[in-house]
Amino acid sequence: MILTAAPDPNSLSADPESDPSSILFMCGMNAIRSPMAERLAGKYLPKGTYLASAGVRQSERDPFVDVVLEEVGLDLGRRQPQTIDDLEDDYFDLIITLAPEAHHRALEMTRSSAVDVVYWPTPDPTVATGTRNQILDAYRDVRNHIDTLLKRRFAKSG
């Protein structure tokens, strides 16, 4: 499953030859950014691509994620946040990290592996304050940011 001739992992351009067969999205607590990325990625990758997400620390599900995913026709189903240690499979072609602590952990985990690790800095919407709509706007911004990065990296042109 390991890519042997991988393109520049920091490249955001789509390349049909570079689609990994398995991707892990990582963030701090697997409650917001990485589960969003896991669900959004399915729009741009072939059907058989294995997608997973995990966090560095344990957390609870964030209801705002359900709201902003539902707005684009997606949902998390019964999925609950999980940590790296909870993963059944720890063999991935590509790990995309969305938070600094997740990136550091991914680099530690893959030190002796031929796995591409890419860091996509993504804001934490939980720092947003204000009305419910203002907070939801912060979550929408994160969703749209992740979607743009996924589209640039994995969408096929034409």
C-alpha positions in Angstrom: 0.0 0.0 0.0 2.9 2.4 0.4 3.5 4.8 -2.5 6.9 4.2 -4.0 7.1 7.1 -6.3 5.0 9.7 -4.6 4.9 13.2 -5.9 5.8 16.2 -3.7 3.4 15.6 -0.7 3.0 19.4 -0.2 1.7 19.8 -3.7 -2.0 20.7 -3.8 -2.4 20.0 -7.6 -4.4 17.0 -8.6 -2.5 14.1 -10.2 -4.4 11.0 -11.2 -1.3 8.9 -10.7 -0.9 10.1 -7.1 -4.2 9.1 -5.5 -3.3 7.2 -2.3 -5.4 4.1 -1.5 -5.6 5.0 2.2 -5.6 8.4 3.9 -5.6 9.3 7.6 -6.7 12.7 8.6 -5.4 13.8 12.1 -6.2 16.7 14.4 -6.0 17.4 18.1 -9.2 15.6 19.2 -10.9 14.2 16.2 -14.0 16.1 16.9 -14.1 18.8 14.2 -11.4 19.2 11.6 -10.3 15.6 10.9 -13.8 14.1 10.8 -14.9 16.9 8.5 -12.0 16.2 6.2 -12.7 12.4 6.3 -16.3 13.0 5.1 -15.5 15.7 2.6 -12.6 13.7 1.0 -15.1 11.1 -0.3 -16.3 13.7 -2.9 -12.9 13.8 -4.6 -11.3 10.3 -4.2 -12.1 7.0 -6.0 -14.8 4.9 -4.3 -12.3 2.3 -3.0 -10.1 4.8 -1.1 -9.9 3.9 2.6 -10.5 7.1 4.7 -10.1 7.4 8.4 -9.5 10.1 11.0 -8.2 10.3 14.5 -7.0 12.7 17.1 -4.1 12.9 19.5 -6.4 13.2 22.5 -9.8 11.9 23.4 -12.8 14.1 22.9 -16.6 14.3 22.6 -18.5 14.8 19.4 -19.1 18.4 18.4 -22.7 19.1 17.4 -21.7 22.1 15.2 -19.9 19.7 12.9 -23.1 17.9 12.3 -24.9 21.1 11.4 -22.3 22.4 8.9 -21.8 18.9 7.3 -25.6 18.6 6.9 -25.6 21.9 5.0 -23.5 20.2 2.3 -25.4 16.9 2.3 -23.0 14.9 4.5 -23.2 13.5 8.0 -21.0 11.6 10.5 -23.6 8.9 11.1 -23.0 7.3 14.5 -19.3 8.0 14.3 -17.6 9.1 17.5 -14.2 10.8 18.0 -11.3 8.4 18.3 -7.6 8.6 19.1 -4.7 7.3 17.2 -4.5 4.4 19.7 -8.1 3.5 18.8 -7.4 2.9 15.1 -7.8 -0.7 14.0 -5.5 0.0 11.0 -2.4 2.0 11.3 -1.0 1.6 7.8 -1.7 4.5 5.5 -0.3 5.8 2.3 -0.8 9.4 3.3 -1.4 11.2 6.6 -2.9 14.7 6.4 -2.6 16.7 9.6 -4.7 19.7 10.4 -3.3 20.8 13.7 0.3 21.3 14.9 0.1 18.7 17.7 -1.3 16.2 15.2 1.5 16.9 12.8 4.2 16.4 15.4 2.6 13.1 16.5 2.3 11.9 12.9 6.0 12.6 12.3 6.9 10.6 15.4 4.6 7.7 14.4 6.1 7.5 10.8 9.7 8.1 11.6 10.7 4.7 10.3 7.9 4.3 7.7 7.6 5.3 4.1 4.5 7.3 4.6 3.9 10.8 3.3 2.8 13.2 6.0 1.4 16.6 4.9 0.5 19.5 7.1 -2.5 21.6 6.2 -2.8 24.3 8.8 -6.5 24.7 9.7 -7.9 27.0 12.3 -9.7 25.7 15.3 -13.3 27.0 15.2 -13.9 26.5 18.9 -12.1 29.7 19.6 -15.0 31.6 17.9 -17.3 33.7 20.2 -20.5 35.5 19.7 -24.0 34.4 18.6 -24.8 30.8 17.5 -24.7 32.0 13.9 -21.3 33.6 14.3 -19.9 30.4 15.8 -21.4 28.4 13.0 -19.8 30.7 10.5 -16.4 29.8 12.0 -17.2 26.1 11.5 -18.4 26.8 7.9 -15.1 28.6 7.3 -13.2 25.6 8.5 -15.3 23.2 6.4 -14.8 25.4 3.3 -11.1 25.7 3.9 -10.7 21.9 4.1 -12.9 21.4 1.1 -10.8 23.8 -1.0 -7.6 22.0 0.0 -9.1 18.6 -0.8 -10.4 19.8 -4.1 -7.0 21.3 -5.1 -5.2 18.1 -4.1 -7.6 15.4 -5.3 -10.2 16.7 -7.7 -9.8 15.5 -11.3 -9.9 18.2 -14.0 -12.1 17.8 -17.0 
